[in-house]
Amino acid sequence: MQPPAPLTRSIESSRGPIVLVGASVRAAAESARRAGFSPIAIDQFGDRETIAASHQWRPLREVRAAESSLHAFLGIPPEVAVAIVGGVEGGFGWLKLDQIRFRGADPDLFRRTDQPEFLTKLADLGGVDFPETCVRGMARPGWLIKQRSSCGGLGVRYFPALGDRILPDEDRRQILSSAYCQKIVHGPVCGASFISDGRRARLLGVCRLLKKRIGQLPFVFAGAIGPIGLATPIEKDLVRLGDAFVAMSGLSGPLNIDVIIR
C-alpha cells in the first residue's frame, strides 16, 4: 500500500544525507542507514521497509516528471551525493546532470555497460562466453529481442512472441536502434555480487535469480534465492570477470553481474 504523501522525518545520522535512486531501493536504504547516512529514497514502490529505513521517500514517477533539478526538487543542498542503486525502465536520461555528484556508477556508465558491444569485450577480457548477438539488420526467428536501457526482464521477449502463428512482416523484423537480437542460451541465471576498490573486484556471493511470465514477457524478475555454492572453477571465472569489469569501468563500490552458469 502506498503512503498518501511523500514521507519526511528526522533520522539522526553521522554522515549526512545520500540520495538513492532505483526501481526498488529498500536494501540500499537499509545498508545506507546502517552505515550512518540519512537515505533519501526515490523508487517505484515506497514499501513499508523502504520508508522505515529512509529519512525521505519520493515516488520515482514524480521525480522523473519534475522540470526542476533533482536537488531543487528534493530541497537539499547540491553537494549531497546521488547513488544509482539499480536500473530503471528507460534508463537515466531524465536525470539533469548539472552539479550532481554521483557516488558509484553514473548514468553514462549505466548506459555504456548496457550495450552489447561493451559486454562482448567484457566477456572476452574475462575469458567467458557471450551469446551470438545482432545489433542491426533482421531479427532472427527463435532468438530474443532485448531492449536497451531496460531492466528486470521487462525488455526481453522471444522473437516471434510465443503463440504467434505467422512470422511478422519484413518491416517488423527490422532490429530497431533501441534494441538488439540475441541467441538464446539455456541454463540457470545467477547474479554475482562484488565489491570493488577501483582496481580489483572481490566476489561476495552468488544468488539464483527467479523469473515469471507476464503476458508476452517471459523473463520478468521475480526475486532471488541464495547465496548458492559454486564449484571452484566457476568461482575463479567469476572473479576474473569481476576484475575485467573493474578494469574496463574503473568503478569503485558494490556491483553486480548477471550470468548463466552452465
Secondary structure per residue as TSV (DSSP state, phi and psi in degrees):
chain	resnum	aa	ss	phi	psi
A	1	M	-	360.0	130.1
A	2	Q	-	-79.5	143.4
A	3	P	-	-67.5	154.4
A	4	P	S	-69.0	-19.1
A	5	A	S	-156.0	159.5
A	6	P	-	-54.3	139.4
A	7	L	E	-98.0	134.6
A	8	T	E	-136.7	131.0
A	9	R	-	-151.8	167.1
A	10	S	-	-88.9	126.9
A	11	I	-	-129.5	125.2
A	12	E	-	-64.1	134.4
A	13	S	-	-146.2	150.3
A	14	S	S	-95.5	-15.8
A	15	R	S	-117.6	5.6
A	16	G	-	81.3	-174.2
A	17	P	E	-81.0	158.0
A	18	I	E	-145.6	138.6
A	19	V	E	-92.6	128.4
A	20	L	E	-114.9	126.2
A	21	V	E	-125.1	132.1
A	22	G	S	176.1	175.0
A	23	A	S	-62.9	-43.6
A	24	S	-	-140.6	124.3
A	25	V	-	-114.1	16.4
A	26	R	H	-55.0	-54.7
A	27	A	H	-61.6	-40.9
A	28	A	H	-65.5	-39.4
A	29	A	H	-65.0	-41.0
A	30	E	H	-64.8	-41.4
A	31	S	H	-66.9	-42.5
A	32	A	H	-63.8	-39.9
A	33	R	H	-65.4	-41.9
A	34	R	H	-64.8	-27.9
A	35	A	T	-83.1	-1.4
A	36	G	T	101.9	8.5
A	37	F	-	-93.0	164.9
A	38	S	E	-106.2	96.8
A	39	P	E	-69.5	134.3
A	40	I	E	-106.2	106.3
A	41	A	E	-95.3	134.0
A	42	I	E	-129.5	108.9
A	43	D	E	-153.3	-173.8
A	44	Q	S	-86.5	-16.0
A	45	F	-	-113.0	-45.9
A	46	G	-	58.6	43.0
A	47	D	-	-72.2	170.3
A	48	R	H	-55.7	-44.3
A	49	E	H	-68.2	-38.0
A	50	T	H	-63.8	-46.2
A	51	I	H	-64.0	-38.8
A	52	A	H	-63.5	-29.5
A	53	A	H	-91.6	-7.3
A	54	S	-	-108.8	148.8
A	55	H	S	-77.5	-35.3
A	56	Q	E	-149.2	142.6
A	57	W	E	-127.9	136.5
A	58	R	E	-132.2	138.8
A	59	P	E	-69.0	136.3
A	60	L	H	-57.2	-39.5
A	61	R	H	-61.3	-36.0
A	62	E	H	-70.9	-40.1
A	63	V	H	-67.1	-40.2
A	64	R	H	-64.8	-33.1
A	65	A	H	-83.9	-12.9
A	66	A	-	-67.2	140.2
A	67	E	S	-88.6	-16.8
A	68	S	S	-85.8	167.9
A	69	S	-	-67.4	160.9
A	70	L	H	-57.7	-47.2
A	71	H	H	-68.2	-37.7
A	72	A	H	-65.9	-39.8
A	73	F	H	-62.3	-40.5
A	74	L	H	-83.0	-15.0
A	75	G	T	70.6	39.9
A	76	I	-	-126.4	159.4
A	77	P	-	-63.0	149.9
A	78	P	T	-67.2	-16.8
A	79	E	T	-80.8	-8.2
A	80	V	S	-66.8	127.8
A	81	A	-	-74.5	151.9
A	82	V	E	-115.5	132.0
A	83	A	E	-119.2	121.5
A	84	I	E	-85.9	116.2
A	85	V	-	-113.5	17.3
A	86	G	S	169.0	156.3
A	87	G	-	-70.0	156.6
A	88	V	-	-130.7	148.0
A	89	E	T	-60.0	126.1
A	90	G	T	95.2	-4.8
A	91	G	T	79.1	-162.0
A	92	F	T	-121.1	24.1
A	93	G	T	-63.1	-21.2
A	94	W	T	-74.4	-16.8
A	95	L	S	-71.0	122.3
A	96	K	-	-79.9	116.1
A	97	L	-	-87.6	-4.2
A	98	D	T	-59.9	120.7
A	99	Q	T	64.9	17.4
A	100	I	-	-87.4	129.2
A	101	R	-	-102.3	116.3
A	102	F	B	-94.4	138.6
A	103	R	S	-101.6	114.3
A	104	G	S	89.0	-144.0
A	105	A	-	-68.1	137.4
A	106	D	-	-102.2	171.5
A	107	P	H	-56.8	-34.3
A	108	D	H	-66.1	-39.3
A	109	L	H	-67.1	-40.2
A	110	F	H	-58.9	-42.6
A	111	R	H	-65.0	-44.5
A	112	R	H	-67.1	-42.1
A	113	T	H	-76.8	-6.7
A	114	D	T	-87.8	-7.3
A	115	Q	S	-88.7	137.5
A	116	P	H	-61.2	-28.8
A	117	E	H	-63.2	-42.8
A	118	F	H	-64.3	-45.1
A	119	L	H	-66.6	-33.9
A	120	T	H	-62.9	-45.7
A	121	K	H	-64.9	-38.5
A	122	L	H	-62.2	-46.5
A	123	A	H	-61.4	-40.9
A	124	D	H	-64.3	-45.1
A	125	L	H	-67.0	-34.4
A	126	G	H	-84.5	-6.3
A	127	G	T	72.8	32.4
A	128	V	-	-123.8	167.5
A	129	D	-	-80.4	153.5
A	130	F	-	-133.9	137.0
A	131	P	-	-63.2	152.1
A	132	E	-	-57.6	135.0
A	133	T	E	-137.8	138.8
A	134	C	E	-118.5	129.7
A	135	V	-	-107.3	-5.2
A	136	R	S	-154.5	167.9
A	137	G	S	91.4	-146.3
A	138	M	B	-94.0	137.8
A	139	A	-	-67.2	144.7
A	140	R	-	-99.2	124.5
A	141	P	T	-56.9	138.7
A	142	G	T	89.0	-7.1
A	143	W	S	-96.0	-175.6
A	144	L	E	-107.5	145.2
A	145	I	E	-101.1	125.6
A	146	K	E	-120.7	125.6
A	147	Q	E	-81.2	133.9
A	148	R	T	-69.4	158.6
A	149	S	T	54.0	43.6
A	150	S	-	-122.8	170.7
A	151	C	-	-156.2	164.0
A	152	G	T	64.8	19.1
A	153	G	T	77.6	3.4
A	154	L	T	-72.5	-18.5
A	155	G	T	-109.1	22.9
A	156	V	E	-122.6	128.1
A	157	R	E	-149.0	162.9
A	158	Y	E	-74.3	154.1
A	159	F	S	-126.1	123.4
A	160	P	S	-68.2	166.5
A	161	A	-	-61.1	145.8
A	162	L	T	-58.2	135.3
A	163	G	T	99.8	-19.3
A	164	D	-	-69.4	126.2
A	165	R	-	-91.8	-23.2
A	166	I	S	-117.8	130.2
A	167	L	-	-64.4	133.6
A	168	P	-	-55.8	153.0
A	169	D	-	-68.0	174.0
A	170	E	H	-59.3	-40.4
A	171	D	H	-61.1	-39.2
A	172	R	H	-76.8	-13.9
A	173	R	H	-86.0	-12.9
A	174	Q	B	-65.6	132.9
A	175	I	-	-77.0	119.7
A	176	L	-	-75.0	158.0
A	177	S	T	-64.4	-19.2
A	178	S	T	-87.2	5.4
A	179	A	E	-146.4	173.2
A	180	Y	E	-147.9	165.1
A	181	C	E	-113.8	135.4
A	182	Q	E	-139.8	138.7
A	183	K	-	-66.6	141.0
A	184	I	-	-72.5	135.5
A	185	V	-	-120.0	124.2
A	186	H	-	-91.7	144.5
A	187	G	S	147.6	167.1
A	188	P	-	-67.4	131.6
A	189	V	E	-90.1	129.9
A	190	C	E	-131.3	153.3
A	191	G	E	-111.5	121.1
A	192	A	E	-99.1	125.2
A	193	S	E	-103.1	136.1
A	194	F	E	-130.7	163.5
A	195	I	E	-126.6	134.2
A	196	S	E	-120.4	144.5
A	197	D	E	-102.0	11.9
A	198	G	S	92.1	-9.4
A	199	R	S	-121.9	-43.0
A	200	R	-	-132.6	161.3
A	201	A	E	-116.7	131.5
A	202	R	E	-102.8	125.1
A	203	L	E	-75.0	122.8
A	204	L	E	-93.5	-32.3
A	205	G	E	165.5	170.2
A	206	V	E	-133.2	134.3
A	207	C	E	-117.5	150.1
A	208	R	E	-83.8	128.3
A	209	L	E	-91.1	137.6
A	210	L	E	-103.2	151.7
A	211	K	E	-137.5	162.7
A	212	K	E	-145.1	161.0
A	213	R	E	-95.4	133.7
A	214	I	E	-126.9	103.8
A	215	G	T	61.2	-123.2
A	216	Q	T	-87.9	8.5
A	217	L	E	-107.0	103.0
A	218	P	E	-89.7	-2.6
A	219	F	E	-124.7	33.5
A	220	V	E	-71.7	130.3
A	221	F	E	-60.0	133.5
A	222	A	E	-133.7	28.8
A	223	G	E	108.9	-176.0
A	224	A	E	-147.2	153.3
A	225	I	E	-128.9	147.7
A	226	G	-	145.8	-166.5
A	227	P	-	-71.2	154.9
A	228	I	-	-106.8	155.9
A	229	G	-	-78.2	151.5
A	230	L	-	-130.3	145.2
A	231	A	-	-68.4	147.9
A	232	T	H	-55.7	-43.8
A	233	P	H	-60.5	-38.7
A	234	I	H	-67.8	-40.7
A	235	E	H	-60.7	-40.9
A	236	K	H	-64.9	-38.6
A	237	D	H	-61.3	-42.5
A	238	L	H	-68.1	-39.9
A	239	V	H	-61.2	-42.9
A	240	R	H	-64.3	-38.7
A	241	L	H	-67.0	-41.7
A	242	G	H	-62.4	-42.3
A	243	D	H	-63.1	-37.7
A	244	A	H	-64.9	-39.9
A	245	F	H	-63.6	-43.7
A	246	V	H	-63.7	-40.1
A	247	A	H	-62.6	-36.0
A	248	M	H	-82.0	-27.5
A	249	S	H	-109.4	-28.1
A	250	G	-	72.8	13.0
A	251	L	-	-70.2	136.6
A	252	S	E	-112.0	145.1
A	253	G	E	108.7	-164.6
A	254	P	E	-74.7	148.6
A	255	L	E	-153.5	160.4
A	256	N	E	-136.6	139.0
A	257	I	E	-126.8	125.8
A	258	D	E	-88.1	134.8
A	259	V	E	-139.8	159.0
A	260	I	E	-104.3	122.6
A	261	I	-	-99.1	118.6
A	262	R	-	-110.9	360.0
